[in-house]
């Protein structure tokens, strides 16, 4: 069920951040993405902290992305990692081109 839930949120033309309410890096990731002015409908924040299958979702992330920590950030169907990875992409200039490529900018 966790795999199905995660896959239902990810789309080729969307940026999805899976996170938790109490995670400061999740909030930083959202702020970073919102500063870029993504087109409406191309960004979704998914709070997994209140879900009964939260542990299963994080185990699925471990299996598919190599880490179970949040935020787990997907640009299109590719997991770029967490906030540190997002910040590095932004600083290098790669983030904007990735977002343009999926039609989010």
One Martini backbone bead per residue (centre of mass of N, CA, C, O) as a GRO file, in nm:
protein
  105
    1UNK     BB    1   0.055   0.064  -0.019
    2UNK     BB    2   0.294   0.262  -0.009
    3UNK     BB    3   0.380   0.240  -0.302
    4UNK     BB    4   0.112   0.334  -0.423
    5UNK     BB    5   0.106   0.612  -0.290
    6UNK     BB    6   0.368   0.727  -0.404
    7UNK     BB    7   0.304   0.678  -0.709
    8UNK     BB    8   0.040   0.864  -0.705
    9UNK     BB    9   0.217   1.140  -0.668
   10UNK     BB   10   0.393   1.084  -0.904
   11UNK     BB   11   0.509   1.296  -1.181
   12UNK     BB   12   0.651   1.418  -1.473
   13UNK     BB   13   0.522   1.739  -1.398
   14UNK     BB   14   0.633   1.717  -1.090
   15UNK     BB   15   0.671   1.833  -0.756
   16UNK     BB   16   0.771   1.627  -0.473
   17UNK     BB   17   0.721   1.645  -0.114
   18UNK     BB   18   0.825   1.443   0.141
   19UNK     BB   19   0.703   1.482   0.485
   20UNK     BB   20   0.719   1.662   0.802
   21UNK     BB   21   0.608   1.885   1.026
   22UNK     BB   22   0.888   1.870   1.222
   23UNK     BB   23   1.069   1.935   0.967
   24UNK     BB   24   1.298   2.173   0.878
   25UNK     BB   25   1.388   2.065   0.591
   26UNK     BB   26   1.107   2.062   0.468
   27UNK     BB   27   1.055   2.367   0.490
   28UNK     BB   28   1.302   2.454   0.323
   29UNK     BB   29   1.219   2.314   0.061
   30UNK     BB   30   0.957   2.464   0.016
   31UNK     BB   31   1.073   2.749   0.014
   32UNK     BB   32   1.266   2.710  -0.223
   33UNK     BB   33   1.043   2.636  -0.433
   34UNK     BB   34   0.856   2.887  -0.395
   35UNK     BB   35   1.072   3.102  -0.489
   36UNK     BB   36   1.057   2.999  -0.802
   37UNK     BB   37   0.763   2.989  -0.919
   38UNK     BB   38   0.571   2.767  -0.969
   39UNK     BB   39   0.344   2.628  -1.133
   40UNK     BB   40   0.038   2.554  -1.118
   41UNK     BB   41   0.019   2.204  -1.031
   42UNK     BB   42   0.359   2.136  -0.985
   43UNK     BB   43   0.305   2.115  -0.662
   44UNK     BB   44   0.376   1.888  -0.374
   45UNK     BB   45   0.288   1.833  -0.036
   46UNK     BB   46   0.362   1.541   0.173
   47UNK     BB   47   0.227   1.441   0.472
   48UNK     BB   48   0.332   1.149   0.667
   49UNK     BB   49   0.296   1.178   0.990
   50UNK     BB   50  -0.032   1.077   0.996
   51UNK     BB   51   0.030   0.805   0.886
   52UNK     BB   52   0.008   0.462   0.934
   53UNK     BB   53   0.236   0.410   0.682
   54UNK     BB   54   0.506   0.562   0.735
   55UNK     BB   55   0.717   0.332   0.768
   56UNK     BB   56   0.664   0.207   0.487
   57UNK     BB   57   0.738   0.454   0.325
   58UNK     BB   58   1.033   0.473   0.430
   59UNK     BB   59   1.113   0.190   0.334
   60UNK     BB   60   1.062   0.248   0.036
   61UNK     BB   61   1.271   0.471   0.013
   62UNK     BB   62   1.513   0.297   0.082
   63UNK     BB   63   1.480   0.099  -0.158
   64UNK     BB   64   1.461   0.339  -0.398
   65UNK     BB   65   1.678   0.586  -0.274
   66UNK     BB   66   1.869   0.510  -0.002
   67UNK     BB   67   1.650   0.663   0.187
   68UNK     BB   68   1.428   0.746   0.479
   69UNK     BB   69   1.438   1.033   0.475
   70UNK     BB   70   1.337   1.367   0.536
   71UNK     BB   71   1.318   1.479   0.258
   72UNK     BB   72   1.159   1.364  -0.040
   73UNK     BB   73   1.259   1.452  -0.371
   74UNK     BB   74   1.064   1.508  -0.669
   75UNK     BB   75   1.156   1.532  -1.014
   76UNK     BB   76   0.931   1.402  -1.127
   77UNK     BB   77   1.057   1.062  -1.130
   78UNK     BB   78   1.300   1.189  -0.962
   79UNK     BB   79   1.516   1.143  -0.707
   80UNK     BB   80   1.726   1.393  -0.545
   81UNK     BB   81   1.648   1.377  -0.235
   82UNK     BB   82   1.720   1.630  -0.029
   83UNK     BB   83   1.788   1.941   0.074
   84UNK     BB   84   2.091   1.942   0.007
   85UNK     BB   85   2.045   1.864  -0.291
   86UNK     BB   86   1.865   2.100  -0.368
   87UNK     BB   87   2.066   2.325  -0.295
   88UNK     BB   88   2.290   2.235  -0.490
   89UNK     BB   89   2.122   2.267  -0.749
   90UNK     BB   90   2.067   2.566  -0.713
   91UNK     BB   91   2.366   2.669  -0.697
   92UNK     BB   92   2.442   2.539  -0.990
   93UNK     BB   93   2.162   2.572  -1.183
   94UNK     BB   94   2.005   2.293  -1.233
   95UNK     BB   95   1.718   2.323  -1.123
   96UNK     BB   96   1.584   2.503  -1.337
   97UNK     BB   97   1.624   2.306  -1.575
   98UNK     BB   98   1.463   2.073  -1.452
   99UNK     BB   99   1.193   2.235  -1.427
  100UNK     BB  100   1.165   2.303  -1.726
  101UNK     BB  101   1.165   2.013  -1.842
  102UNK     BB  102   0.876   1.952  -1.677
  103UNK     BB  103   0.704   2.239  -1.670
  104UNK     BB  104   0.731   2.413  -1.379
  105UNK     BB  105   0.847   2.705  -1.527
   0.00000   0.00000   0.00000
